[in-house]
Amino acid sequence: MVYVYQGTVDQGPMFFERLHPDAVAIADPDAELFERFGIERGGLRAMFGARAWRAGLRAVREGHMINRKIGDPWTMPTVVAVDDGHIVWEHRGDHPGDHPDVADIPRLVGAT
């Protein structure tokens, strides 16, 4: 798994060292990969609707807090599985807290 984030190389460790220290990550401060993958920006309902609030409260209960903004905060969560240069599976979030279970992705893409 490779994460892509909208920060600089220097900003990545602030996030990944705390939450996923073994992560492989690509800095994309100009959001070029986000644009190429067609990752959308959320609107008011997606960002501030009831589902977003519920997800935010769940995150706070799990000890996650909003920190300094890095990148475009309106970017919707997106997960893609790529094989041989082709997208074989994708999840495009409906709100900021809409994430798939990462442990389930291999089964979803048919990996063994």
Residue pairs with C-beta under 8 A, 6 or more apart in sequence:
1 23
1 24
1 102
1 105
2 24
2 25
2 26
3 16
3 20
3 23
3 24
3 25
3 26
4 25
4 26
4 28
4 33
4 34
5 11
5 12
5 15
5 25
5 26
5 27
5 28
5 70
5 71
6 28
6 29
6 31
6 34
6 70
6 71
6 72
6 75
7 15
7 27
7 29
7 70
7 71
8 27
8 29
9 27
11 27
11 70
12 25
12 27
14 67
15 70
16 23
16 25
26 33
28 34
29 71
31 71
31 72
31 75
34 72
34 75
34 78
37 78
37 80
39 75
39 76
39 78
39 92
40 75
40 76
40 78
40 92
41 72
41 74
41 75
41 76
42 74
42 75
42 76
42 95
42 96
46 52
46 76
46 94
46 95
46 96
47 74
47 95
47 96
49 95
51 94
51 95
51 97
51 98
52 95
52 96
52 97
54 97
55 95
55 96
55 97
55 98
56 96
56 97
58 97
59 97
76 92
76 93
76 94
76 95
76 96
76 98
77 91
77 92
77 93
77 96
77 97
77 98
77 99
78 90
78 91
78 92
78 93
79 90
79 91
79 99
79 100
79 102
79 105
80 87
80 89
80 90
80 91
81 87
81 88
81 89
81 90
81 105
81 108
81 109
82 88
83 109
88 109
88 110
89 105
89 108
89 109
91 99
91 100
93 99
100 108
105 111
106 112
